[in-house]
């Protein structure tokens, strides 16, 4: 797994999942069913064609906190599969010297919400579009690079 981030710890209810999947990539964003807070993110796989190297240090405003997701896209259905919403988009992983940014679609952030280590990119219309891991060590950068295939 190139990377996995747990934003908020234990919950009583199982999360909802927003899944971005192609034949070469799989990303799952866990969302609280009760309040829409982003709980976790797992980049399971991404092909090397989705990886770019960048020294782009464009800075956007950063707000402290965890973004909320509109949970109305999850339709109540019987069975565990009702907890998943899948979209077919091509995620892109941009790796810098000490950060890695995973874009979940073609959209780019208008601002970031998070902490000094993990930031969530949000569009001008408040849609989650990326996750940035900051202040990574050289070993963490290598682990992410080795996880691409």
C-alpha atoms as a printed R data frame, in Angstrom:
    type eleno elety resid chain resno       x      y       z
1   ATOM     1    CA   UNK     A     1   0.000  0.000   0.000
2   ATOM     2    CA   UNK     A     2   1.669  3.261  -1.070
3   ATOM     3    CA   UNK     A     3  -0.061  5.095   1.785
4   ATOM     4    CA   UNK     A     4  -2.863  4.932   4.299
5   ATOM     5    CA   UNK     A     5  -4.068  7.798   6.476
6   ATOM     6    CA   UNK     A     6  -6.407  7.558   9.448
7   ATOM     7    CA   UNK     A     7  -7.771 10.997  10.220
8   ATOM     8    CA   UNK     A     8 -10.089 10.215  13.099
9   ATOM     9    CA   UNK     A     9  -9.824  7.142  15.325
10  ATOM    10    CA   UNK     A    10 -12.494  4.715  16.469
11  ATOM    11    CA   UNK     A    11 -16.158  5.022  15.583
12  ATOM    12    CA   UNK     A    12 -19.203  3.007  16.584
13  ATOM    13    CA   UNK     A    13 -20.614  2.738  13.049
14  ATOM    14    CA   UNK     A    14 -18.874  1.340   9.977
15  ATOM    15    CA   UNK     A    15 -17.835  4.056   7.520
16  ATOM    16    CA   UNK     A    16 -19.200  4.865   4.109
17  ATOM    17    CA   UNK     A    17 -16.642  4.603   1.313
18  ATOM    18    CA   UNK     A    18 -16.097  6.794  -1.707
19  ATOM    19    CA   UNK     A    19 -14.028  4.709  -4.086
20  ATOM    20    CA   UNK     A    20 -12.061  5.968  -7.078
21  ATOM    21    CA   UNK     A    21 -11.190  3.004  -9.260
22  ATOM    22    CA   UNK     A    22  -9.643  2.364 -12.641
23  ATOM    23    CA   UNK     A    23  -7.863 -0.719 -13.949
24  ATOM    24    CA   UNK     A    24  -4.580  0.801 -12.687
25  ATOM    25    CA   UNK     A    25  -5.586  2.522  -9.453
26  ATOM    26    CA   UNK     A    26  -7.713  2.154  -6.346
27  ATOM    27    CA   UNK     A    27  -8.334  4.853  -3.737
28  ATOM    28    CA   UNK     A    28 -10.856  4.601  -0.888
29  ATOM    29    CA   UNK     A    29 -11.969  7.534   1.239
30  ATOM    30    CA   UNK     A    30 -13.749  6.508   4.451
31  ATOM    31    CA   UNK     A    31 -16.507  8.859   5.592
32  ATOM    32    CA   UNK     A    32 -18.491  8.933   8.839
33  ATOM    33    CA   UNK     A    33 -22.093  7.896   8.154
34  ATOM    34    CA   UNK     A    34 -23.341 10.051  11.010
35  ATOM    35    CA   UNK     A    35 -21.696 13.415  10.334
36  ATOM    36    CA   UNK     A    36 -19.863 13.172   6.989
37  ATOM    37    CA   UNK     A    37 -16.374 13.760   8.434
38  ATOM    38    CA   UNK     A    38 -13.543 12.247   6.415
39  ATOM    39    CA   UNK     A    39 -12.187  9.371   8.540
40  ATOM    40    CA   UNK     A    40  -9.540  7.704   6.416
41  ATOM    41    CA   UNK     A    41  -7.891  7.456   3.038
42  ATOM    42    CA   UNK     A    42  -6.147  4.457   1.513
43  ATOM    43    CA   UNK     A    43  -4.234  4.497  -1.748
44  ATOM    44    CA   UNK     A    44  -4.090  0.776  -2.479
45  ATOM    45    CA   UNK     A    45  -2.606  0.899  -5.949
46  ATOM    46    CA   UNK     A    46  -1.631  3.368  -8.637
47  ATOM    47    CA   UNK     A    47   0.305  2.707 -11.807
48  ATOM    48    CA   UNK     A    48   3.569  4.468 -12.478
49  ATOM    49    CA   UNK     A    49   1.820  6.261 -15.348
50  ATOM    50    CA   UNK     A    50  -0.214  8.083 -12.680
51  ATOM    51    CA   UNK     A    51   2.935  9.223 -10.861
52  ATOM    52    CA   UNK     A    52   4.653 12.499 -11.615
53  ATOM    53    CA   UNK     A    53   7.567 14.206  -9.924
54  ATOM    54    CA   UNK     A    54   7.156 17.833  -9.067
55  ATOM    55    CA   UNK     A    55   8.871 20.672  -7.331
56  ATOM    56    CA   UNK     A    56   5.665 22.715  -7.534
57  ATOM    57    CA   UNK     A    57   5.433 24.574  -4.265
58  ATOM    58    CA   UNK     A    58   2.318 26.577  -5.064
59  ATOM    59    CA   UNK     A    59   0.859 27.549  -1.728
60  ATOM    60    CA   UNK     A    60  -2.873 27.779  -1.117
61  ATOM    61    CA   UNK     A    61  -4.692 28.782   2.051
62  ATOM    62    CA   UNK     A    62  -4.803 26.056   4.719
63  ATOM    63    CA   UNK     A    63  -7.628 25.863   7.240
64  ATOM    64    CA   UNK     A    64  -7.296 23.689  10.334
65  ATOM    65    CA   UNK     A    65  -9.779 20.841  10.600
66  ATOM    66    CA   UNK     A    66 -11.233 17.870   8.768
67  ATOM    67    CA   UNK     A    67 -13.536 18.310   5.772
68  ATOM    68    CA   UNK     A    68 -17.107 17.020   5.740
69  ATOM    69    CA   UNK     A    69 -18.614 15.125   2.851
70  ATOM    70    CA   UNK     A    70 -22.224 15.304   1.654
71  ATOM    71    CA   UNK     A    71 -23.495 11.814   2.490
72  ATOM    72    CA   UNK     A    72 -26.653 12.099   0.379
73  ATOM    73    CA   UNK     A    73 -24.926 10.324  -2.545
74  ATOM    74    CA   UNK     A    74 -25.048  7.054  -0.579
75  ATOM    75    CA   UNK     A    75 -28.420  5.479  -1.302
76  ATOM    76    CA   UNK     A    76 -29.888  3.202   1.376
77  ATOM    77    CA   UNK     A    77 -29.823 -0.361   0.014
78  ATOM    78    CA   UNK     A    78 -29.632 -3.713   1.726
79  ATOM    79    CA   UNK     A    79 -26.187 -5.254   2.077
80  ATOM    80    CA   UNK     A    80 -22.660 -4.054   2.693
81  ATOM    81    CA   UNK     A    81 -22.238 -2.800  -0.895
82  ATOM    82    CA   UNK     A    82 -24.586  0.095  -0.059
83  ATOM    83    CA   UNK     A    83 -21.660  1.571   1.897
84  ATOM    84    CA   UNK     A    84 -19.687  2.133  -1.340
85  ATOM    85    CA   UNK     A    85 -20.013  4.804  -4.008
86  ATOM    86    CA   UNK     A    86 -17.692  4.219  -6.935
87  ATOM    87    CA   UNK     A    87 -16.501  6.725  -9.489
88  ATOM    88    CA   UNK     A    88 -14.381  6.069 -12.521
89  ATOM    89    CA   UNK     A    89 -11.730  8.764 -12.440
90  ATOM    90    CA   UNK     A    90  -8.007  8.672 -12.989
91  ATOM    91    CA   UNK     A    91  -6.247  9.614  -9.753
92  ATOM    92    CA   UNK     A    92  -2.805 11.162 -10.040
93  ATOM    93    CA   UNK     A    93   0.010 11.023  -7.514
94  ATOM    94    CA   UNK     A    94   2.436 13.952  -7.507
95  ATOM    95    CA   UNK     A    95   5.562 13.382  -5.494
96  ATOM    96    CA   UNK     A    96   7.884 16.142  -4.351
97  ATOM    97    CA   UNK     A    97  10.994 16.159  -2.159
98  ATOM    98    CA   UNK     A    98   9.074 16.054   1.127
99  ATOM    99    CA   UNK     A    99   5.403 15.785   0.148
100 ATOM   100    CA   UNK     A   100   3.064 13.643  -1.879
101 ATOM   101    CA   UNK     A   101  -0.245 14.843  -3.275
102 ATOM   102    CA   UNK     A   102  -2.938 12.480  -4.475
103 ATOM   103    CA   UNK     A   103  -5.454 14.118  -6.805
104 ATOM   104    CA   UNK     A   104  -8.718 12.174  -6.916
105 ATOM   105    CA   UNK     A   105  -9.878 13.651 -10.227
106 ATOM   106    CA   UNK     A   106  -8.963 16.329 -12.765
107 ATOM   107    CA   UNK     A   107 -10.187 19.036 -10.378
108 ATOM   108    CA   UNK     A   108  -7.580 20.953  -8.393
109 ATOM   109    CA   UNK     A   109  -7.934 22.458  -4.903
110 ATOM   110    CA   UNK     A   110  -8.929 26.034  -4.272
111 ATOM   111    CA   UNK     A   111  -7.888 25.573  -0.632
112 ATOM   112    CA   UNK     A   112  -6.589 22.959   1.807
113 ATOM   113    CA   UNK     A   113  -8.105 21.817   5.110
114 ATOM   114    CA   UNK     A   114  -6.108 19.772   7.587
115 ATOM   115    CA   UNK     A   115  -2.977 19.873   9.683
116 ATOM   116    CA   UNK     A   116   0.737 20.359   9.171
117 ATOM   117    CA   UNK     A   117   1.084 16.673   8.082
118 ATOM   118    CA   UNK     A   118  -2.180 15.823   6.263
119 ATOM   119    CA   UNK     A   119  -4.222 18.228   4.137
120 ATOM   120    CA   UNK     A   120  -7.379 17.685   2.131
121 ATOM   121    CA   UNK     A   121  -7.806 19.640  -1.088
122 ATOM   122    CA   UNK     A   122 -11.232 21.166  -1.584
123 ATOM   123    CA   UNK     A   123 -12.531 22.799  -4.765
124 ATOM   124    CA   UNK     A   124 -14.223 26.217  -4.826
125 ATOM   125    CA   UNK     A   125 -17.550 24.342  -4.761
126 ATOM   126    CA   UNK     A   126 -16.457 22.412  -1.620
127 ATOM   127    CA   UNK     A   127 -15.784 19.045  -3.280
128 ATOM   128    CA   UNK     A   128 -12.974 16.856  -1.980
129 ATOM   129    CA   UNK     A   129 -10.428 16.567  -4.797
130 ATOM   130    CA   UNK     A   130  -7.074 15.736  -3.235
131 ATOM   131    CA   UNK     A   131  -5.013 14.711  -0.243
132 ATOM   132    CA   UNK     A   132  -1.542 15.988   0.532
133 ATOM   133    CA   UNK     A   133   0.936 14.354   2.907
134 ATOM   134    CA   UNK     A   134   3.472 16.921   4.103
135 ATOM   135    CA   UNK     A   135   6.842 16.839   5.891
136 ATOM   136    CA   UNK     A   136   7.604 13.317   4.668
137 ATOM   137    CA   UNK     A   137  10.986 11.763   5.345
138 ATOM   138    CA   UNK     A   138  13.114 10.446   2.474
139 ATOM   139    CA   UNK     A   139  12.190  6.890   3.599
140 ATOM   140    CA   UNK     A   140   8.449  7.719   3.418
141 ATOM   141    CA   UNK     A   141   8.897  9.190  -0.076
142 ATOM   142    CA   UNK     A   142  10.719  6.000  -1.155
143 ATOM   143    CA   UNK     A   143   7.913  3.833   0.261
144 ATOM   144    CA   UNK     A   144   5.334  5.767  -1.749
145 ATOM   145    CA   UNK     A   145   7.472  5.531  -4.895
146 ATOM   146    CA   UNK     A   146   8.004  1.785  -4.407
147 ATOM   147    CA   UNK     A   147   4.239  1.288  -4.036
148 ATOM   148    CA   UNK     A   148   3.598  2.409  -7.598
149 ATOM   149    CA   UNK     A   149   3.647 -0.276 -10.240
